[in-house]
Amino acid sequence: MTDSYKTIIKASEEILYKDRGSKFYGNAFPLTDSEEVTDLIAVLRNKHPKAGHHCYAWKLGPSDDNYRANDDGEPSHSAGDPILGQLIAHELSDVLVVVSRIFGGTKLGVGGLISAYRETAKLALSNAKIVTRTITADVEIYFEYPQISQVMRYIEEEHFKIKKQEMTTSCSITIAVPKSRQQEVADVLNTMYPITSKPAN
C-alpha cells in the first residue's frame, strides 16, 4: 500500500505549442471530483472559441483505476490517451489536463496528433507546481492525565499530526498517521499500559 501520491495545488499557467500552423493550448487543473470537468472545459471553450477540439484526461485518487481520456472528435486514441500517458508518466492524481486545438490548415496525421497532444500535456504539467500528498488514517488514543507526557512524546517523535484532543481527567487524542501504519501505531500504543488505542473508522 502506498502512503503518498503526487498532485498539483493550483492551475498551471497556460502554455502554447505549435505544429504546422495548428495551435495547441495546454492547461492543467487540480481536480477533486469528475463533476468539475465540464465546468472547467466550458471556461476554455469561452476562452478559445476558435478551438475545434478540447481534448482531455483526468485521474482521481491514488489508485490506478479512476481515470478518463477523451479525444473530443479527434481520431480515436490520438489525443486523450497521450494526455493520460503524461499524467501517468508524472505519477499524478487529482489532476485534469486539457489541450485545446485550433486547426492551422495542415492535417498532422494520427502520429502527428499523438506527438503534439503528448508534448502539449508534458509542457502544461512541467509548468505546474507538483506536490506530494500523504494518505492518512486516524488512530484514537485513550489515557489518564498522568500518561500525557508519554503520549505526547510518542506523537512528537513520530511527527504525527493531532486532529483533535480532549484533556480532562480521562483524555483522548485523535492523530493522523500514514494509512499503511494505522494498525501498527494502534498496536504500539496498546503496549504502553494503561494507554489504549484503536484505529478510527
LUMKOL-216105 format. One record per residue: residue in one letter; x, y, z of N, C-alpha, C, O in turn. Coordinates in Angstrom, 2 decimals. Layout:
BEGIN
{atom A,{X,Y,Z},{X,Y,Z},{X,Y,Z},{X,Y,Z}}
...
% end
This chain:
BEGIN
{atom M,{0.85,-1.20,0.00},{0.00,0.00,0.00},{0.88,1.25,0.00},{1.79,1.37,0.83}}
{atom T,{0.63,2.15,-0.90},{1.40,3.38,-0.94},{0.78,4.43,-0.02},{-0.44,4.51,0.12}}
{atom D,{1.64,5.24,0.60},{1.17,6.25,1.55},{1.13,7.65,0.96},{0.76,8.60,1.64}}
{atom S,{1.51,7.79,-0.30},{1.56,9.14,-0.85},{1.31,9.12,-2.36},{1.42,8.08,-3.01}}
{atom Y,{0.98,10.28,-2.88},{0.83,10.44,-4.31},{1.13,11.89,-4.67},{1.12,12.76,-3.80}}
{atom K,{1.39,12.14,-5.94},{1.72,13.49,-6.39},{0.49,14.14,-7.01},{-0.34,13.47,-7.63}}
{atom T,{0.38,15.44,-6.83},{-0.72,16.20,-7.43},{-0.24,17.63,-7.64},{0.92,17.94,-7.39}}
{atom I,{-1.14,18.49,-8.10},{-0.81,19.92,-8.23},{-1.75,20.70,-7.34},{-2.89,20.29,-7.11}}
{atom I,{-1.28,21.84,-6.82},{-2.07,22.59,-5.85},{-2.86,23.73,-6.48},{-3.79,24.25,-5.87}}
{atom K,{-2.49,24.12,-7.69},{-3.27,25.17,-8.37},{-3.11,25.01,-9.88},{-2.20,24.33,-10.35}}
{atom A,{-4.01,25.64,-10.62},{-3.98,25.54,-12.07},{-2.65,26.07,-12.61},{-2.11,27.06,-12.12}}
{atom S,{-2.15,25.40,-13.63},{-0.91,25.86,-14.26},{-1.19,27.07,-15.14},{-2.33,27.33,-15.52}}
{atom E,{-0.13,27.79,-15.47},{-0.27,28.85,-16.47},{-0.39,28.18,-17.83},{0.30,27.20,-18.11}}
{atom E,{-1.27,28.71,-18.67},{-1.49,28.11,-19.99},{-0.23,28.17,-20.84},{0.49,29.17,-20.85}}
{atom I,{0.03,27.07,-21.55},{1.17,27.05,-22.47},{0.64,26.90,-23.90},{-0.46,26.40,-24.11}}
{atom L,{1.44,27.33,-24.86},{1.08,27.22,-26.28},{2.14,26.42,-27.00},{3.33,26.72,-26.92}}
{atom Y,{1.68,25.38,-27.71},{2.56,24.56,-28.53},{2.05,24.64,-29.98},{0.85,24.52,-30.22}}
{atom K,{2.97,24.84,-30.93},{2.57,24.99,-32.33},{3.17,23.88,-33.18},{4.32,23.47,-32.98}}
{atom D,{2.38,23.40,-34.13},{2.87,22.39,-35.07},{2.18,22.59,-36.42},{0.97,22.39,-36.54}}
{atom R,{2.95,22.99,-37.43},{2.46,23.18,-38.81},{1.18,24.01,-38.87},{0.23,23.66,-39.57}}
{atom G,{1.17,25.09,-38.13},{0.04,26.01,-38.18},{-1.00,25.78,-37.11},{-1.70,26.71,-36.71}}
{atom S,{-1.13,24.55,-36.63},{-2.09,24.27,-35.54},{-1.53,24.79,-34.21},{-0.34,24.69,-33.93}}
{atom K,{-2.44,25.33,-33.42},{-2.06,25.81,-32.09},{-2.70,24.90,-31.04},{-3.89,24.59,-31.09}}
{atom F,{-1.89,24.48,-30.10},{-2.34,23.61,-29.01},{-2.13,24.36,-27.69},{-1.00,24.65,-27.30}}
{atom Y,{-3.23,24.66,-27.00},{-3.16,25.35,-25.71},{-3.32,24.31,-24.60},{-4.32,23.60,-24.55}}
{atom G,{-2.35,24.25,-23.70},{-2.37,23.25,-22.64},{-2.62,23.85,-21.27},{-2.03,24.86,-20.90}}
{atom N,{-3.52,23.22,-20.53},{-3.84,23.65,-19.17},{-3.94,22.44,-18.25},{-4.47,21.39,-18.63}}
{atom A,{-3.43,22.59,-17.04},{-3.55,21.55,-16.01},{-4.28,22.14,-14.81},{-3.99,23.26,-14.39}}
{atom F,{-5.23,21.39,-14.28},{-6.04,21.84,-13.16},{-6.04,20.81,-12.04},{-6.05,19.61,-12.30}}
{atom P,{-6.02,21.27,-10.77},{-6.29,20.32,-9.68},{-7.76,19.89,-9.76},{-8.62,20.68,-10.14}}
{atom L,{-8.04,18.64,-9.40},{-9.38,18.09,-9.55},{-9.74,17.28,-8.31},{-8.95,16.47,-7.84}}
{atom T,{-10.94,17.52,-7.77},{-11.39,16.73,-6.62},{-12.55,15.82,-6.96},{-12.84,14.87,-6.24}}
{atom D,{-13.24,16.12,-8.08},{-14.41,15.32,-8.47},{-14.57,15.41,-9.99},{-14.35,16.47,-10.57}}
{atom S,{-14.93,14.31,-10.62},{-15.09,14.31,-12.07},{-16.20,15.24,-12.53},{-16.23,15.63,-13.70}}
{atom E,{-17.11,15.60,-11.63},{-18.21,16.51,-11.98},{-17.68,17.91,-12.33},{-18.38,18.68,-12.99}}
{atom E,{-16.47,18.23,-11.91},{-15.90,19.57,-12.16},{-15.42,19.72,-13.60},{-15.23,20.84,-14.08}}
{atom V,{-15.21,18.60,-14.29},{-14.58,18.64,-15.60},{-15.35,19.50,-16.60},{-14.76,20.32,-17.29}}
{atom T,{-16.67,19.31,-16.66},{-17.49,20.04,-17.64},{-17.36,21.54,-17.48},{-17.22,22.26,-18.47}}
{atom D,{-17.39,22.03,-16.23},{-17.29,23.47,-15.99},{-15.91,24.01,-16.37},{-15.80,25.09,-16.94}}
{atom L,{-14.86,23.26,-16.06},{-13.51,23.71,-16.38},{-13.31,23.80,-17.89},{-12.69,24.73,-18.39}}
{atom I,{-13.84,22.82,-18.63},{-13.72,22.85,-20.09},{-14.58,23.96,-20.68},{-14.20,24.55,-21.69}}
{atom A,{-15.73,24.25,-20.08},{-16.59,25.33,-20.56},{-15.84,26.66,-20.52},{-16.00,27.49,-21.42}}
{atom V,{-15.03,26.87,-19.50},{-14.22,28.09,-19.40},{-13.26,28.19,-20.58},{-13.07,29.26,-21.16}}
{atom L,{-12.66,27.05,-20.94},{-11.71,27.05,-22.05},{-12.41,27.21,-23.40},{-11.84,27.81,-24.32}}
{atom R,{-13.63,26.69,-23.52},{-14.39,26.90,-24.76},{-14.68,28.38,-24.98},{-14.63,28.87,-26.11}}
{atom N,{-14.96,29.08,-23.91},{-15.19,30.53,-24.00},{-13.89,31.28,-24.29},{-13.88,32.26,-25.03}}
{atom K,{-12.80,30.81,-23.70},{-11.51,31.47,-23.87},{-10.95,31.28,-25.28},{-10.32,32.17,-25.84}}
{atom H,{-11.20,30.08,-25.85},{-10.68,29.76,-27.19},{-11.85,29.35,-28.10},{-11.99,28.17,-28.43}}
{atom P,{-12.67,30.31,-28.51},{-13.86,29.97,-29.32},{-13.52,29.36,-30.67},{-14.35,28.68,-31.27}}
{atom K,{-12.31,29.59,-31.17},{-11.92,29.03,-32.48},{-11.40,27.60,-32.38},{-11.19,26.94,-33.40}}
{atom A,{-11.20,27.11,-31.16},{-10.68,25.75,-30.99},{-11.77,24.73,-31.34},{-12.88,24.79,-30.82}}
{atom G,{-11.44,23.80,-32.22},{-12.40,22.79,-32.63},{-12.41,21.57,-31.73},{-13.35,20.78,-31.76}}
{atom H,{-11.35,21.43,-30.93},{-11.24,20.26,-30.05},{-10.70,20.69,-28.69},{-9.74,21.46,-28.60}}
{atom H,{-11.32,20.19,-27.65},{-10.81,20.37,-26.27},{-10.64,18.97,-25.70},{-11.53,18.44,-25.04}}
{atom C,{-9.50,18.38,-25.97},{-9.24,17.00,-25.58},{-8.65,16.99,-24.17},{-7.94,17.91,-23.76}}
{atom Y,{-8.95,15.93,-23.43},{-8.53,15.95,-22.04},{-8.34,14.54,-21.47},{-8.74,13.54,-22.05}}
{atom A,{-7.70,14.53,-20.30},{-7.60,13.32,-19.49},{-7.53,13.74,-18.04},{-6.98,14.78,-17.70}}
{atom W,{-8.10,12.90,-17.19},{-8.01,13.15,-15.75},{-7.78,11.84,-15.01},{-8.08,10.76,-15.51}}
{atom K,{-7.23,11.98,-13.81},{-7.02,10.83,-12.93},{-7.33,11.28,-11.51},{-6.88,12.34,-11.07}}
{atom L,{-8.11,10.47,-10.80},{-8.51,10.80,-9.43},{-8.07,9.69,-8.47},{-8.17,8.51,-8.78}}
{atom G,{-7.59,10.10,-7.31},{-7.23,9.14,-6.27},{-5.90,8.47,-6.52},{-5.38,8.51,-7.63}}
{atom P,{-5.35,7.85,-5.48},{-4.01,7.24,-5.60},{-4.00,5.90,-6.33},{-2.93,5.44,-6.72}}
{atom S,{-5.15,5.28,-6.52},{-5.18,4.00,-7.24},{-5.12,4.26,-8.74},{-5.20,5.41,-9.18}}
{atom D,{-4.98,3.19,-9.51},{-4.79,3.34,-10.96},{-6.06,3.06,-11.76},{-5.98,2.85,-12.97}}
{atom D,{-7.23,3.04,-11.11},{-8.43,2.62,-11.81},{-9.51,3.70,-11.95},{-10.61,3.41,-12.41}}
{atom N,{-9.20,4.94,-11.57},{-10.19,6.01,-11.68},{-9.64,7.12,-12.59},{-9.03,8.08,-12.12}}
{atom Y,{-9.87,6.96,-13.88},{-9.33,7.92,-14.86},{-10.25,7.96,-16.08},{-11.13,7.11,-16.25}}
{atom R,{-10.04,8.96,-16.91},{-10.81,9.08,-18.14},{-9.96,9.83,-19.18},{-9.22,10.75,-18.84}}
{atom A,{-10.08,9.42,-20.45},{-9.42,10.12,-21.55},{-10.46,10.39,-22.62},{-11.27,9.51,-22.93}}
{atom N,{-10.45,11.59,-23.21},{-11.46,11.98,-24.18},{-10.79,12.65,-25.39},{-10.04,13.60,-25.24}}
{atom D,{-11.08,12.12,-26.60},{-10.48,12.65,-27.83},{-11.26,13.84,-28.41},{-10.74,14.53,-29.29}}
{atom D,{-12.47,14.09,-27.93},{-13.30,15.21,-28.37},{-13.30,15.40,-29.90},{-13.08,16.51,-30.39}}
{atom G,{-13.53,14.31,-30.63},{-13.66,14.42,-32.08},{-12.39,14.17,-32.87},{-12.45,14.00,-34.09}}
{atom E,{-11.25,14.14,-32.21},{-10.01,13.79,-32.91},{-10.03,12.27,-33.17},{-10.81,11.55,-32.54}}
{atom P,{-9.19,11.77,-34.09},{-9.15,10.33,-34.34},{-8.96,9.54,-33.04},{-8.25,9.98,-32.13}}
{atom S,{-9.59,8.38,-32.97},{-9.59,7.58,-31.74},{-8.17,7.34,-31.20},{-7.28,6.92,-31.93}}
{atom H,{-8.01,7.63,-29.91},{-6.75,7.41,-29.16},{-5.61,8.33,-29.59},{-4.46,8.10,-29.21}}
{atom S,{-5.90,9.37,-30.37},{-4.82,10.25,-30.84},{-4.59,11.44,-29.91},{-3.60,12.15,-30.05}}
{atom A,{-5.50,11.67,-28.96},{-5.40,12.88,-28.12},{-5.52,12.56,-26.62},{-4.61,12.82,-25.85}}
{atom G,{-6.67,11.98,-26.23},{-6.89,11.71,-24.81},{-5.85,10.77,-24.22},{-5.35,11.01,-23.12}}
{atom D,{-5.52,9.70,-24.94},{-4.56,8.73,-24.42},{-3.15,9.31,-24.25},{-2.51,9.04,-23.23}}
{atom P,{-2.63,10.09,-25.22},{-1.31,10.70,-25.00},{-1.30,11.68,-23.81},{-0.29,11.80,-23.11}}
{atom I,{-2.43,12.36,-23.59},{-2.52,13.26,-22.43},{-2.50,12.44,-21.14},{-1.78,12.75,-20.20}}
{atom L,{-3.32,11.37,-21.12},{-3.35,10.49,-19.95},{-1.96,9.88,-19.70},{-1.55,9.72,-18.55}}
{atom G,{-1.27,9.55,-20.76},{0.07,8.98,-20.63},{1.01,9.90,-19.87},{1.88,9.43,-19.14}}
{atom Q,{0.85,11.21,-20.05},{1.70,12.16,-19.33},{1.33,12.24,-17.85},{2.20,12.41,-17.00}}
{atom L,{0.03,12.13,-17.55},{-0.37,12.08,-16.13},{0.26,10.87,-15.45},{0.75,10.96,-14.33}}
{atom I,{0.24,9.73,-16.15},{0.82,8.51,-15.59},{2.34,8.63,-15.49},{2.93,8.21,-14.49}}
{atom A,{2.98,9.19,-16.51},{4.43,9.34,-16.51},{4.90,10.24,-15.37},{5.96,10.03,-14.78}}
{atom H,{4.09,11.26,-15.06},{4.43,12.17,-13.96},{3.93,11.66,-12.61},{4.13,12.31,-11.58}}
{atom E,{3.27,10.48,-12.62},{2.73,9.85,-11.39},{1.77,10.78,-10.66},{1.84,10.91,-9.43}}
{atom L,{0.88,11.43,-11.42},{-0.03,12.42,-10.84},{-1.44,11.88,-10.66},{-1.91,11.07,-11.45}}
{atom S,{-2.10,12.34,-9.61},{-3.52,12.05,-9.38},{-4.22,13.35,-8.99},{-3.57,14.34,-8.65}}
{atom D,{-5.55,13.32,-9.04},{-6.37,14.50,-8.73},{-6.01,15.67,-9.66},{-5.92,16.82,-9.23}}
{atom V,{-5.82,15.35,-10.93},{-5.40,16.35,-11.92},{-6.19,16.14,-13.22},{-6.43,15.01,-13.65}}
{atom L,{-6.57,17.27,-13.84},{-7.16,17.30,-15.17},{-6.23,18.06,-16.09},{-5.78,19.16,-15.75}}
{atom V,{-5.94,17.50,-17.26},{-5.18,18.21,-18.29},{-6.06,18.34,-19.53},{-6.60,17.36,-20.02}}
{atom V,{-6.19,19.57,-20.02},{-6.98,19.85,-21.22},{-6.07,20.47,-22.27},{-5.31,21.40,-21.99}}
{atom V,{-6.17,19.96,-23.49},{-5.43,20.56,-24.61},{-6.45,21.02,-25.64},{-7.20,20.21,-26.20}}
{atom S,{-6.48,22.33,-25.90},{-7.42,22.94,-26.85},{-6.68,23.20,-28.16},{-5.64,23.86,-28.17}}
{atom R,{-7.22,22.68,-29.26},{-6.54,22.79,-30.55},{-7.29,23.69,-31.52},{-8.49,23.53,-31.74}}
{atom I,{-6.55,24.64,-32.10},{-7.05,25.46,-33.19},{-6.36,24.98,-34.46},{-5.14,25.08,-34.58}}
{atom F,{-7.14,24.46,-35.40},{-6.60,23.87,-36.63},{-5.94,24.94,-37.50},{-6.48,26.03,-37.70}}
{atom G,{-4.75,24.60,-38.00},{-3.99,25.58,-38.77},{-4.00,25.38,-40.28},{-3.28,26.07,-41.00}}
{atom G,{-4.83,24.43,-40.77},{-4.94,24.26,-42.20},{-4.19,23.06,-42.75},{-4.46,22.63,-43.87}}
{atom T,{-3.25,22.52,-41.99},{-2.49,21.36,-42.43},{-2.79,20.17,-41.52},{-2.62,20.25,-40.31}}
{atom K,{-3.23,19.07,-42.12},{-3.51,17.88,-41.31},{-2.20,17.28,-40.80},{-1.21,17.19,-41.53}}
{atom L,{-2.21,16.88,-39.54},{-0.98,16.36,-38.92},{-0.89,14.84,-38.99},{0.19,14.27,-38.79}}
{atom G,{-2.01,14.18,-39.29},{-1.99,12.73,-39.27},{-2.06,12.23,-37.83},{-1.78,12.97,-36.89}}
{atom V,{-2.43,10.96,-37.67},{-2.58,10.43,-36.31},{-1.28,10.50,-35.53},{-1.28,10.88,-34.35}}
{atom G,{-0.16,10.13,-36.17},{1.13,10.19,-35.49},{1.48,11.60,-35.05},{2.00,11.81,-33.95}}
{atom G,{1.21,12.57,-35.92},{1.50,13.97,-35.58},{0.63,14.46,-34.44},{1.08,15.21,-33.58}}
{atom L,{-0.65,14.04,-34.45},{-1.55,14.44,-33.37},{-1.10,13.85,-32.04},{-1.08,14.54,-31.02}}
{atom I,{-0.76,12.57,-32.04},{-0.30,11.92,-30.80},{0.90,12.68,-30.23},{0.96,12.97,-29.04}}
{atom S,{1.85,12.99,-31.10},{3.05,13.70,-30.67},{2.72,15.09,-30.12},{3.26,15.50,-29.09}}
{atom A,{1.83,15.81,-30.82},{1.50,17.18,-30.42},{0.73,17.21,-29.09},{1.02,18.04,-28.22}}
{atom Y,{-0.23,16.32,-28.95},{-1.01,16.29,-27.70},{-0.14,15.84,-26.53},{-0.25,16.37,-25.42}}
{atom R,{0.73,14.87,-26.78},{1.64,14.42,-25.72},{2.58,15.54,-25.29},{2.77,15.77,-24.09}}
{atom E,{3.14,16.24,-26.25},{4.11,17.31,-25.93},{3.42,18.46,-25.21},{3.97,19.03,-24.27}}
{atom T,{2.20,18.82,-25.65},{1.48,19.92,-25.00},{1.14,19.57,-23.56},{1.30,20.39,-22.66}}
{atom A,{0.67,18.33,-23.33},{0.37,17.90,-21.96},{1.63,17.91,-21.10},{1.60,18.32,-19.94}}
{atom K,{2.74,17.45,-21.68},{4.01,17.43,-20.95},{4.43,18.84,-20.54},{4.86,19.06,-19.41}}
{atom L,{4.31,19.79,-21.46},{4.68,21.17,-21.17},{3.75,21.78,-20.12},{4.21,22.52,-19.24}}
{atom A,{2.45,21.47,-20.21},{1.50,22.00,-19.22},{1.84,21.50,-17.82},{1.80,22.27,-16.86}}
{atom L,{2.18,20.23,-17.71},{2.50,19.66,-16.39},{3.85,20.14,-15.88},{4.05,20.30,-14.67}}
{atom S,{4.79,20.37,-16.80},{6.09,20.88,-16.35},{5.98,22.32,-15.87},{6.87,22.84,-15.20}}
{atom N,{4.85,22.96,-16.23},{4.60,24.35,-15.83},{3.79,24.42,-14.54},{3.50,25.51,-14.05}}
{atom A,{3.42,23.27,-13.99},{2.60,23.23,-12.78},{3.47,22.93,-11.56},{4.52,22.31,-11.67}}
{atom K,{3.00,23.40,-10.39},{3.71,23.12,-9.14},{3.22,21.77,-8.61},{2.07,21.64,-8.19}}
{atom I,{4.11,20.79,-8.62},{3.75,19.44,-8.18},{4.14,19.24,-6.72},{5.25,19.58,-6.31}}
{atom V,{3.21,18.70,-5.94},{3.46,18.43,-4.52},{3.14,16.97,-4.23},{2.43,16.31,-4.99}}
{atom T,{3.67,16.48,-3.11},{3.38,15.11,-2.66},{2.41,15.17,-1.50},{2.64,15.90,-0.54}}
{atom R,{1.33,14.41,-1.58},{0.35,14.35,-0.51},{0.42,12.97,0.15},{0.55,11.95,-0.52}}
{atom T,{0.33,12.96,1.48},{0.33,11.71,2.23},{-1.10,11.25,2.47},{-1.96,12.05,2.85}}
{atom I,{-1.35,9.97,2.26},{-2.67,9.39,2.54},{-2.67,8.95,4.00},{-1.85,8.12,4.40}}
{atom T,{-3.57,9.49,4.77},{-3.57,9.22,6.21},{-4.84,8.51,6.66},{-5.85,8.48,5.95}}
{atom A,{-4.75,7.94,7.85},{-5.90,7.36,8.54},{-5.78,7.76,10.01},{-4.69,8.08,10.48}}
{atom D,{-6.89,7.73,10.73},{-6.89,8.21,12.11},{-6.71,7.07,13.11},{-7.15,5.94,12.89}}
{atom V,{-6.06,7.40,14.22},{-5.93,6.50,15.37},{-6.40,7.25,16.60},{-5.99,8.39,16.84}}
{atom E,{-7.27,6.62,17.39},{-7.78,7.22,18.62},{-7.01,6.67,19.81},{-6.78,5.47,19.92}}
{atom I,{-6.61,7.57,20.70},{-5.82,7.20,21.88},{-6.59,7.62,23.13},{-7.09,8.74,23.21}}
{atom Y,{-6.66,6.70,24.10},{-7.36,6.98,25.36},{-6.40,6.74,26.52},{-5.71,5.73,26.56}}
{atom F,{-6.37,7.69,27.47},{-5.43,7.57,28.57},{-5.86,8.49,29.72},{-6.72,9.35,29.55}}
{atom E,{-5.24,8.29,30.86},{-5.46,9.17,32.00},{-4.43,10.29,31.96},{-3.38,10.17,31.32}}
{atom Y,{-4.73,11.39,32.64},{-3.87,12.58,32.54},{-2.40,12.31,32.88},{-1.53,12.90,32.24}}
{atom P,{-2.08,11.45,33.87},{-0.65,11.21,34.19},{0.17,10.65,33.01},{1.39,10.76,33.00}}
{atom Q,{-0.52,10.05,32.02},{0.22,9.49,30.86},{0.43,10.49,29.73},{0.96,10.14,28.67}}
{atom I,{0.01,11.75,29.94},{0.02,12.70,28.82},{1.42,12.92,28.25},{1.58,13.02,27.03}}
{atom S,{2.44,13.00,29.11},{3.79,13.27,28.60},{4.29,12.10,27.76},{4.99,12.31,26.77}}
{atom Q,{3.94,10.87,28.14},{4.35,9.69,27.39},{3.69,9.66,26.01},{4.33,9.37,25.00}}
{atom V,{2.40,9.98,25.99},{1.67,10.00,24.73},{2.20,11.10,23.81},{2.45,10.87,22.63}}
{atom M,{2.38,12.29,24.35},{2.83,13.42,23.53},{4.25,13.20,23.01},{4.56,13.59,21.88}}
{atom R,{5.09,12.58,23.81},{6.45,12.30,23.38},{6.44,11.35,22.17},{7.19,11.55,21.21}}
{atom Y,{5.60,10.32,22.23},{5.50,9.37,21.11},{5.00,10.08,19.85},{5.53,9.87,18.76}}
{atom I,{3.98,10.91,20.00},{3.42,11.63,18.85},{4.47,12.54,18.22},{4.61,12.60,17.00}}
{atom E,{5.22,13.25,19.07},{6.24,14.18,18.56},{7.39,13.44,17.90},{7.89,13.87,16.85}}
{atom E,{7.81,12.33,18.49},{8.92,11.56,17.91},{8.57,11.01,16.53},{9.42,10.92,15.64}}
{atom E,{7.30,10.63,16.36},{6.85,10.07,15.09},{6.35,11.14,14.10},{6.04,10.84,12.95}}
{atom H,{6.29,12.37,14.57},{5.83,13.50,13.74},{4.41,13.31,13.22},{4.10,13.65,12.08}}
{atom F,{3.54,12.76,14.07},{2.14,12.60,13.71},{1.38,13.90,13.98},{1.75,14.68,14.86}}
{atom K,{0.32,14.10,13.22},{-0.50,15.30,13.39},{-1.68,15.02,14.31},{-2.39,14.03,14.14}}
{atom I,{-1.88,15.90,15.29},{-3.03,15.79,16.18},{-4.24,16.44,15.52},{-4.19,17.61,15.15}}
{atom K,{-5.32,15.69,15.37},{-6.53,16.21,14.72},{-7.52,16.76,15.75},{-8.17,17.77,15.50}}
{atom K,{-7.63,16.09,16.89},{-8.47,16.64,17.97},{-8.04,16.02,19.28},{-7.46,14.93,19.32}}
{atom Q,{-8.33,16.73,20.36},{-7.95,16.24,21.68},{-8.91,16.76,22.74},{-9.44,17.86,22.64}}
{atom E,{-9.11,15.93,23.74},{-9.91,16.30,24.91},{-9.10,15.98,26.14},{-8.75,14.82,26.39}}
{atom M,{-8.81,17.01,26.91},{-7.96,16.84,28.09},{-8.77,17.13,29.35},{-8.93,18.29,29.74}}
{atom T,{-9.26,16.09,29.98},{-9.93,16.21,31.29},{-9.26,15.17,32.18},{-8.08,14.87,31.99}}
{atom T,{-9.98,14.61,33.13},{-9.39,13.54,33.95},{-9.06,12.34,33.08},{-7.98,11.76,33.19}}
{atom S,{-10.01,11.98,32.21},{-9.76,10.98,31.18},{-9.56,11.70,29.85},{-10.38,12.52,29.45}}
{atom C,{-8.45,11.39,29.18},{-8.08,12.15,27.98},{-8.23,11.30,26.72},{-8.16,10.08,26.78}}
{atom S,{-8.43,11.97,25.61},{-8.45,11.29,24.32},{-7.83,12.20,23.27},{-8.03,13.41,23.28}}
{atom I,{-7.07,11.58,22.38},{-6.44,12.30,21.26},{-6.66,11.49,20.00},{-6.51,10.26,20.00}}
{atom T,{-7.00,12.17,18.91},{-7.08,11.52,17.60},{-5.93,12.05,16.76},{-5.77,13.25,16.59}}
{atom I,{-5.12,11.12,16.23},{-3.97,11.52,15.41},{-4.13,10.97,13.99},{-4.78,9.95,13.77}}
{atom A,{-3.51,11.66,13.04},{-3.46,11.21,11.65},{-2.11,10.55,11.41},{-1.06,11.14,11.70}}
{atom V,{-2.13,9.32,10.88},{-0.89,8.58,10.62},{-0.92,8.08,9.17},{-2.00,8.00,8.58}}
{atom P,{0.24,7.74,8.59},{0.22,7.13,7.26},{-0.70,5.92,7.25},{-0.66,5.10,8.17}}
{atom K,{-1.54,5.81,6.23},{-2.59,4.80,6.22},{-2.07,3.38,6.44},{-2.70,2.59,7.15}}
{atom S,{-0.94,3.06,5.83},{-0.41,1.70,5.94},{0.07,1.38,7.35},{0.30,0.21,7.68}}
{atom R,{0.24,2.41,8.19},{0.74,2.19,9.55},{-0.35,2.28,10.61},{-0.06,2.20,11.81}}
{atom Q,{-1.60,2.43,10.18},{-2.69,2.66,11.15},{-2.76,1.58,12.23},{-2.77,1.90,13.42}}
{atom Q,{-2.80,0.32,11.84},{-2.90,-0.76,12.82},{-1.63,-0.89,13.64},{-1.69,-1.14,14.85}}
{atom E,{-0.49,-0.72,12.99},{0.80,-0.81,13.69},{0.90,0.22,14.81},{1.31,-0.11,15.92}}
{atom V,{0.51,1.46,14.53},{0.58,2.53,15.54},{-0.36,2.23,16.70},{0.00,2.41,17.86}}
{atom A,{-1.58,1.77,16.38},{-2.53,1.41,17.44},{-1.96,0.30,18.31},{-2.10,0.34,19.53}}
{atom D,{-1.33,-0.70,17.69},{-0.75,-1.81,18.44},{0.38,-1.34,19.35},{0.47,-1.77,20.50}}
{atom V,{1.24,-0.46,18.85},{2.35,0.06,19.66},{1.82,0.80,20.88},{2.31,0.61,21.99}}
{atom L,{0.82,1.65,20.66},{0.25,2.42,21.78},{-0.41,1.50,22.80},{-0.39,1.79,24.00}}
{atom N,{-0.98,0.42,22.33},{-1.64,-0.51,23.25},{-0.65,-1.28,24.12},{-1.05,-1.90,25.11}}
{atom T,{0.64,-1.25,23.78},{1.66,-1.88,24.65},{2.05,-0.95,25.79},{2.70,-1.38,26.74}}
{atom M,{1.65,0.31,25.71},{2.01,1.31,26.74},{0.93,1.36,27.83},{0.28,2.39,28.02}}
{atom Y,{0.75,0.25,28.52},{-0.30,0.18,29.56},{-0.13,1.32,30.57},{1.00,1.60,30.97}}
{atom P,{-1.21,2.00,31.00},{-2.62,1.73,30.75},{-3.23,2.49,29.56},{-4.45,2.66,29.48}}
{atom I,{-2.37,2.95,28.66},{-2.87,3.65,27.46},{-3.57,2.62,26.55},{-3.08,1.51,26.36}}
{atom T,{-4.71,3.01,25.98},{-5.39,2.16,25.00},{-5.58,2.95,23.70},{-5.64,4.18,23.71}}
{atom S,{-5.68,2.22,22.61},{-5.77,2.87,21.30},{-6.50,1.96,20.33},{-6.54,0.74,20.52}}
{atom K,{-7.08,2.57,19.29},{-7.73,1.77,18.24},{-7.75,2.56,16.94},{-7.78,3.79,16.96}}
{atom P,{-7.73,1.85,15.81},{-7.90,2.55,14.53},{-9.30,3.14,14.44},{-10.28,2.49,14.81}}
{atom A,{-9.38,4.38,13.95},{-10.70,5.01,13.76},{-11.26,4.55,12.43},{-10.51,4.31,11.48}}
{atom N,{-12.56,4.43,12.35},{-13.20,4.04,11.09},{-13.14,5.16,10.08},{-13.63,5.02,8.96}}
% end
